[in-house]
Amino acid sequence: MPDISATKIVLTSANKLKILNDPIYGFITIPATLLYDLIQHPYFQRLRRIKQMGLSSLVYPGAEHTRFHHALGCMHMMQKAVQVLRFKNVEISKEEEEALYIAILLHDIGHGPFSHAMEHSIVENIHHEEISLLFMEALNEEFEGKLSLAIEIFKGNYPRKFLIQLISSQMDMDRMDYLKRDSFYSGVAEGNINSERLVQMINVHNDVLVVEEKGIYSVEKFLVARRLMYWQCYLHKTSVGAELLLSKILKRAKQLTLQGVDLPASNALKFFLENNVLKADFNKEVLNNFALLDDADIYTALKNWQFHTDKVLSYLSSAIVNRKLFHVQLVSKDDLPSKLSYYQSLCKEELEVNEELDYFVFGDKLKNQAYDLKADPIRIFTKNREIIDVLEASDQYNLKALSEPVYKYFICYPKSIHKVG
């Protein structure tokens, strides 16, 4: 397997201060040569080949944008945040500024193909944030320690708390971009937020990030938009059902491979099918194999696997490739076991499967919580120079409801079974 990290791209420094055209913000600037070099690195260029919203394009055809778009958008929003805070006399050094841009640029670099499907199938017990950190550490070694400060901020170890909150909090630059961007590309207007005004309203008081009181309505809109985007996009039952289906396919492919079945797949995908990879196993070789994986590997495999002799693999792969998705039925928590049993019996009879029933009929739950009371709060800075939680500052009673988690339970099964039932 080639060492992707060893690929060097050499350009003169005169070519590295670029301006990019973005459909959301207009022009985005790359303000430093180091940022340009990181963007040009194969680790980062891979994000061009990973969709931001996974399989959501099966529901919203316009949602074809990539994690590359999102990462650049986050860097742009961070530049705006730094400008605003400096204008308000918040001291941010040049080193801290560059570290913020690096950290937000690379915060999603550890995502696998199709969002979270990899995390629940052929890579076990390791979250994409942890893989992002591994990529950042590998890049730091290659760039001779120039990412050290960014890594400290990303890990939450830096003493200036507000810098960490700009990277990761309940109103960070990541959320500022993905809500606006995903709303634009999916066409779900309810998710559109005024990210520019939100950034203009931020400030720092006692080393924590705050929102000035006059920006409270923008924060309320932000939280409501997040709630609606989760139900309409990220937790759309068809999208979730498709992602679970993909996880089932990858698990089946791994199961067959470990039994000695030779499945057509790219070298990078074969590596993860042939090896049980846990968090402790993520050495440089594993990381470089992961860096070669993108959506194309998975889709090419699915196109081949739909013709495989294994009934489970072929049936499920064909369902994704040809968009013959499973029916997703919302049920009550109490009805979930009986409904699963009922449709499993139908599936057993209709499709003539037995031991593999879990691949064809399965259930799960969705959780939507726009504002987490247990997490670091969104702080409103009042005209009296007091800091209060946004829920206390708001005069919208329904805003408190957004802090209560809402669960929906569902089952998935082939539509042919649905017709029988």
C-alpha positions as CSV (number, residue, x, y, z in Angstrom):
1,M,0.0,0.0,0.0
2,P,1.5,3.4,-1.0
3,D,2.3,5.9,1.7
4,I,-0.1,8.7,0.9
5,S,1.5,11.0,3.5
6,A,4.7,10.8,1.6
7,T,3.2,12.5,-1.4
8,K,4.8,15.9,-1.7
9,I,3.3,18.8,-3.6
10,V,5.9,21.5,-4.2
11,L,4.7,25.0,-5.4
12,T,6.3,28.4,-5.1
13,S,5.0,30.5,-2.2
14,A,3.8,33.1,-4.7
15,N,1.0,30.7,-5.7
16,K,-0.3,29.9,-2.2
17,L,-2.4,32.9,-1.2
18,K,-5.6,32.0,-3.1
19,I,-9.1,33.3,-3.4
20,L,-11.9,30.7,-3.9
21,N,-15.5,31.3,-5.0
22,D,-18.1,29.8,-2.7
23,P,-21.8,29.7,-3.4
24,I,-22.6,30.5,0.2
25,Y,-20.3,33.3,1.2
26,G,-18.9,34.5,-2.1
27,F,-15.1,34.8,-2.0
28,I,-13.1,32.8,0.5
29,T,-9.4,33.6,1.1
30,I,-6.6,31.3,2.1
31,P,-4.7,33.7,4.3
32,A,-1.4,31.7,4.9
33,T,0.9,29.5,3.0
34,L,0.7,26.7,5.6
35,L,-3.1,26.6,5.2
36,Y,-2.6,26.3,1.5
37,D,-0.1,23.4,1.9
38,L,-2.5,21.6,4.3
39,I,-5.4,22.0,1.8
40,Q,-3.2,20.7,-1.0
41,H,-2.2,17.6,1.1
42,P,-3.7,14.3,-0.1
43,Y,-5.2,13.8,3.4
44,F,-7.3,16.9,2.9
45,Q,-8.0,16.6,-0.8
46,R,-9.7,13.3,0.0
47,L,-12.5,15.3,1.5
48,R,-13.5,16.4,-2.1
49,R,-14.6,12.7,-2.6
50,I,-16.7,12.5,0.6
51,K,-20.3,13.9,0.6
52,Q,-21.1,16.2,3.5
53,M,-24.5,14.7,4.1
54,G,-23.8,11.0,3.4
55,L,-26.7,9.3,1.6
56,S,-29.1,12.3,2.0
57,S,-28.9,12.9,-1.7
58,L,-31.2,9.9,-2.1
59,V,-33.8,12.1,-0.5
60,Y,-32.6,15.6,-1.4
61,P,-31.0,15.3,-4.8
62,G,-29.2,18.6,-4.4
63,A,-27.3,17.5,-1.3
64,E,-24.2,16.5,-3.3
65,H,-21.8,19.0,-1.6
66,T,-18.6,17.6,0.1
67,R,-16.8,17.8,3.3
68,F,-14.2,19.8,1.4
69,H,-16.7,22.6,0.8
70,H,-17.7,22.5,4.5
71,A,-14.1,22.7,5.8
72,L,-13.3,25.7,3.7
73,G,-16.6,27.3,4.8
74,C,-15.7,26.8,8.5
75,M,-12.3,28.4,7.9
76,H,-14.0,31.4,6.4
77,M,-16.4,31.7,9.3
78,M,-13.4,31.5,11.7
79,Q,-11.7,34.4,9.8
80,K,-14.9,36.5,10.3
81,A,-15.0,35.6,14.0
82,V,-11.3,36.6,14.5
83,Q,-12.0,39.9,12.7
84,V,-15.0,40.7,14.9
85,L,-13.3,39.8,18.2
86,R,-10.2,41.9,17.4
87,F,-12.5,44.8,16.5
88,K,-14.0,44.4,20.0
89,N,-10.5,44.6,21.5
90,V,-10.2,40.8,22.2
91,E,-6.5,40.0,22.0
92,I,-5.7,37.1,19.6
93,S,-2.1,36.6,18.6
94,K,-1.0,35.7,15.1
95,E,0.0,32.3,16.3
96,E,-3.4,31.7,17.9
97,E,-5.1,33.0,14.8
98,E,-3.4,30.5,12.5
99,A,-3.9,27.7,15.0
100,L,-7.7,28.4,15.0
101,Y,-7.8,28.3,11.2
102,I,-5.8,25.0,11.1
103,A,-7.9,23.4,13.8
104,I,-11.3,24.3,12.2
105,L,-10.0,23.4,8.7
106,L,-9.0,19.9,9.8
107,H,-11.8,19.2,12.4
108,D,-13.6,16.8,10.0
109,I,-10.6,15.3,8.2
110,G,-11.2,12.0,10.0
111,H,-14.6,11.3,8.5
112,G,-15.0,8.1,6.6
113,P,-17.1,7.5,3.4
114,F,-20.8,8.3,3.7
115,S,-20.6,10.0,7.1
116,H,-21.0,7.6,10.0
117,A,-21.5,4.3,8.2
118,M,-17.9,3.2,8.6
119,E,-17.9,4.0,12.3
120,H,-20.6,1.4,12.9
121,S,-19.4,-1.4,10.6
122,I,-15.8,-2.1,9.5
123,V,-14.0,0.3,11.8
124,E,-14.9,-0.4,15.4
125,N,-15.2,1.8,18.5
126,I,-13.4,4.8,17.2
127,H,-15.1,8.1,16.5
128,H,-14.3,10.4,13.5
129,E,-13.0,13.1,15.9
130,E,-10.4,10.7,17.2
131,I,-9.3,9.9,13.6
132,S,-9.2,13.6,12.9
133,L,-6.8,14.0,15.7
134,L,-4.6,11.1,14.4
135,F,-4.5,12.8,11.0
136,M,-3.6,16.2,12.6
137,E,-0.7,14.5,14.6
138,A,0.6,12.8,11.5
139,L,0.5,16.2,9.6
140,N,2.2,17.9,12.5
141,E,5.1,15.5,12.2
142,E,5.3,16.1,8.5
143,F,5.1,19.9,8.9
144,E,7.7,19.9,11.7
145,G,5.5,20.8,14.6
146,K,3.7,23.7,13.0
147,L,0.3,22.3,14.0
148,S,1.1,21.8,17.7
149,L,-0.9,24.8,18.9
150,A,-3.8,23.9,16.7
151,I,-3.8,20.4,18.2
152,E,-3.8,21.8,21.8
153,I,-6.8,23.9,21.0
154,F,-8.6,21.0,19.2
155,K,-8.0,18.7,22.2
156,G,-9.4,21.3,24.6
157,N,-6.1,21.7,26.5
158,Y,-5.4,25.4,25.7
159,P,-5.8,27.8,28.6
160,R,-7.8,30.4,26.7
161,K,-11.3,28.8,26.8
162,F,-13.0,31.0,24.2
163,L,-10.6,29.8,21.5
164,I,-11.7,26.2,22.2
165,Q,-15.3,27.2,22.1
166,L,-14.9,28.7,18.6
167,I,-13.8,25.2,17.5
168,S,-16.3,23.1,19.5
169,S,-19.3,24.3,21.4
170,Q,-23.0,24.6,21.0
171,M,-22.6,27.6,18.7
172,D,-19.2,27.0,17.1
173,M,-18.0,27.8,13.6
174,D,-18.7,24.2,12.5
175,R,-22.4,24.6,13.2
176,M,-22.4,28.1,11.7
177,D,-21.4,26.7,8.4
178,Y,-23.1,23.3,8.2
179,L,-26.6,24.5,9.0
180,K,-26.4,27.3,6.4
181,R,-24.6,25.1,3.8
182,D,-26.7,22.0,4.2
183,S,-29.9,24.1,4.1
184,F,-28.7,25.7,0.8
185,Y,-27.8,22.4,-0.9
186,S,-30.7,20.3,0.4
187,G,-33.2,23.1,-0.4
188,V,-34.7,22.9,3.2
189,A,-35.2,26.6,3.8
190,E,-36.1,26.0,7.5
191,G,-32.4,25.4,8.3
192,N,-31.2,28.7,6.9
193,I,-29.5,30.8,9.6
194,N,-28.1,34.3,9.6
195,S,-24.5,33.1,10.4
196,E,-23.1,36.5,9.5
197,R,-25.1,38.3,12.1
198,L,-24.5,35.6,14.7
199,V,-20.7,36.0,14.3
200,Q,-21.1,39.8,14.5
201,M,-22.8,39.4,17.8
202,I,-20.1,37.3,19.5
203,N,-17.7,38.7,22.2
204,V,-15.5,37.4,25.0
205,H,-16.1,38.1,28.7
206,N,-14.1,36.5,31.5
207,D,-12.3,34.3,28.9
208,V,-15.6,32.7,27.7
209,L,-17.4,33.1,24.4
210,V,-20.6,35.1,24.8
211,V,-23.3,36.5,22.5
212,E,-24.3,40.2,23.0
213,E,-28.0,40.6,24.2
214,K,-29.1,42.2,20.9
215,G,-28.2,39.0,19.1
216,I,-30.6,36.8,21.1
217,Y,-33.2,36.5,18.4
218,S,-30.6,35.3,16.0
219,V,-29.6,32.6,18.6
220,E,-33.2,31.6,19.0
221,K,-33.5,31.2,15.2
222,F,-30.3,29.2,15.2
223,L,-31.6,26.7,17.7
224,V,-34.9,26.4,16.0
225,A,-33.2,25.9,12.7
226,R,-31.0,23.2,14.1
227,R,-34.0,21.4,15.5
228,L,-35.8,21.5,12.1
229,M,-32.7,20.5,10.1
230,Y,-32.3,17.4,12.2
231,W,-35.8,16.2,11.7
232,Q,-36.0,17.2,8.1
233,C,-32.5,16.3,6.9
234,Y,-30.0,14.6,9.3
235,L,-32.6,12.4,10.9
236,H,-35.0,12.1,7.9
237,K,-36.2,8.5,8.3
238,T,-35.3,7.5,4.7
239,S,-31.8,8.9,5.0
240,V,-31.3,7.2,8.3
241,G,-32.7,3.9,6.9
242,A,-30.3,4.1,3.9
243,E,-27.3,4.7,6.2
244,L,-28.2,1.8,8.4
245,L,-28.6,-0.3,5.3
246,L,-25.1,0.7,4.2
247,S,-23.8,-0.3,7.6
248,K,-25.4,-3.7,7.3
249,I,-23.8,-4.2,3.8
250,L,-20.4,-3.4,5.1
251,K,-20.8,-5.7,8.1
252,R,-21.9,-8.5,5.8
253,A,-19.0,-7.9,3.4
254,K,-16.6,-8.0,6.4
255,Q,-18.2,-11.2,7.7
256,L,-17.9,-12.9,4.3
257,T,-14.3,-11.8,3.8
258,L,-13.3,-13.1,7.2
259,Q,-14.9,-16.4,6.2
260,G,-12.5,-16.6,3.2
261,V,-14.8,-15.2,0.5
262,D,-12.9,-12.9,-2.0
263,L,-15.0,-9.9,-2.7
264,P,-14.2,-7.4,-5.4
265,A,-13.0,-4.2,-3.6
266,S,-10.3,-1.5,-3.8
267,N,-7.1,-2.2,-1.9
268,A,-8.0,0.3,0.8
269,L,-11.4,-1.2,1.4
270,K,-10.0,-4.8,1.3
271,F,-7.6,-3.8,4.1
272,F,-10.5,-2.9,6.4
273,L,-12.6,-5.9,5.3
274,E,-9.7,-8.3,6.0
275,N,-8.7,-6.8,9.4
276,N,-10.5,-6.1,12.6
277,V,-9.4,-2.5,13.3
278,L,-9.9,-1.1,16.8
279,K,-8.9,2.3,18.1
280,A,-5.6,0.8,19.5
281,D,-4.7,-0.6,16.1
282,F,-4.7,2.8,14.4
283,N,-1.0,3.0,13.5
284,K,0.5,4.9,10.5
285,E,-0.3,2.0,8.1
286,V,-3.9,1.9,9.2
287,L,-4.2,5.7,8.9
288,N,-2.8,5.7,5.4
289,N,-5.2,3.0,4.3
290,F,-8.1,5.0,5.8
291,A,-6.8,8.1,4.0
292,L,-7.3,6.3,0.7
293,L,-10.9,5.5,1.4
294,D,-13.7,7.7,0.0
295,D,-17.3,7.4,-1.3
296,A,-16.0,6.1,-4.7
297,D,-14.6,2.9,-3.0
298,I,-17.9,2.1,-1.4
299,Y,-20.1,2.9,-4.5
300,T,-17.8,0.9,-6.8
301,A,-18.0,-2.1,-4.4
302,L,-21.8,-1.9,-4.1
303,K,-22.1,-1.9,-7.9
304,N,-20.1,-5.1,-8.0
305,W,-21.6,-6.7,-4.9
306,Q,-25.2,-6.4,-6.2
307,F,-24.4,-9.3,-8.6
308,H,-22.7,-11.5,-5.9
309,T,-24.0,-15.0,-5.2
310,D,-24.5,-14.2,-1.5
311,K,-28.2,-13.3,-1.3
312,V,-27.8,-10.8,1.6
313,L,-25.0,-8.9,0.0
314,S,-26.5,-8.7,-3.4
315,Y,-30.0,-7.8,-2.2
316,L,-28.9,-5.0,0.1
317,S,-26.3,-3.6,-2.4
318,S,-28.9,-3.5,-5.1
319,A,-31.2,-1.6,-2.8
320,I,-28.7,1.2,-2.4
321,V,-27.4,1.3,-6.0
322,N,-30.9,1.3,-7.6
323,R,-32.6,3.2,-4.7
324,K,-34.9,0.4,-3.8
325,L,-34.7,1.5,-0.2
326,F,-36.4,-0.2,2.7
327,H,-39.6,0.9,4.1
328,V,-39.1,2.9,7.4
329,Q,-42.0,2.7,9.7
330,L,-42.3,4.8,12.9
331,V,-43.5,2.9,15.9
332,S,-43.9,3.4,19.6
333,K,-41.1,2.2,21.9
334,D,-43.4,-0.4,23.4
335,D,-44.5,-1.8,20.0
336,L,-40.9,-2.0,18.6
337,P,-40.2,-5.7,19.7
338,S,-43.6,-7.1,18.5
339,K,-43.3,-5.2,15.2
340,L,-39.8,-6.5,14.6
341,S,-41.0,-10.0,15.3
342,Y,-44.0,-9.6,13.0
343,Y,-42.0,-8.3,10.0
344,Q,-39.2,-10.8,10.5
345,S,-41.7,-13.6,10.2
346,L,-43.0,-12.1,7.0
347,C,-39.5,-11.6,5.7
348,K,-38.6,-15.2,6.5
349,E,-41.6,-16.4,4.4
350,E,-41.4,-13.9,1.5
351,L,-37.6,-13.8,1.0
352,E,-36.8,-17.3,2.2
353,V,-34.1,-16.2,4.7
354,N,-33.6,-17.4,8.2
355,E,-30.3,-16.8,10.0
356,E,-29.8,-13.5,8.2
357,L,-33.1,-11.9,9.3
358,D,-31.3,-9.2,11.2
359,Y,-29.9,-7.9,7.8
360,F,-33.4,-7.5,6.4
361,V,-35.5,-6.4,9.4
362,F,-34.0,-4.1,12.0
363,G,-35.0,-1.2,14.3
364,D,-33.3,1.7,16.0
365,K,-34.2,5.1,17.6
366,L,-33.6,8.7,16.6
367,K,-32.7,11.4,19.1
368,N,-33.2,15.1,18.5
369,Q,-31.9,17.7,21.0
370,A,-31.2,21.1,19.7
371,Y,-29.8,22.4,23.0
372,D,-28.0,20.3,25.5
373,L,-28.4,21.5,29.1
374,K,-25.5,19.2,30.2
375,A,-23.0,20.8,27.7
376,D,-21.3,24.2,27.9
377,P,-24.2,26.7,27.5
378,I,-24.7,29.4,25.0
379,R,-24.1,32.5,27.1
380,I,-25.9,35.8,26.6
381,F,-24.0,38.9,27.7
382,T,-26.6,41.4,28.9
383,K,-26.5,45.2,28.8
384,N,-26.0,45.0,32.6
385,R,-22.8,43.0,31.9
386,E,-24.3,39.8,33.3
387,I,-23.8,36.4,31.7
388,I,-26.9,34.2,31.6
389,D,-27.9,31.1,29.8
390,V,-29.8,31.7,26.6
391,L,-32.8,29.8,27.9
392,E,-33.1,32.2,30.8
393,A,-32.5,35.3,28.6
394,S,-35.1,34.3,26.0
395,D,-38.8,35.3,26.3
396,Q,-39.7,32.4,24.0
397,Y,-41.2,29.7,26.2
398,N,-41.0,27.1,23.5
399,L,-37.2,27.5,23.4
400,K,-36.9,25.5,26.7
401,A,-38.6,22.6,24.9
402,L,-35.6,22.5,22.5
403,S,-33.5,21.3,25.4
404,E,-35.6,18.3,26.0
405,P,-34.5,15.3,24.0
406,V,-37.2,13.8,21.7
407,Y,-36.9,10.2,20.6
408,K,-38.5,8.4,17.7
409,Y,-38.5,4.7,17.2
410,F,-38.6,2.9,13.9
411,I,-38.2,-0.3,12.0
412,C,-36.8,-1.0,8.5
413,Y,-37.9,-3.8,6.2
414,P,-38.1,-4.5,2.4
415,K,-41.0,-2.8,0.7
416,S,-42.0,-6.1,-0.8
417,I,-42.7,-7.3,2.8
418,H,-44.7,-4.0,3.4
419,K,-47.0,-4.9,0.5
420,V,-47.6,-8.4,1.9
421,G,-48.3,-6.9,5.4
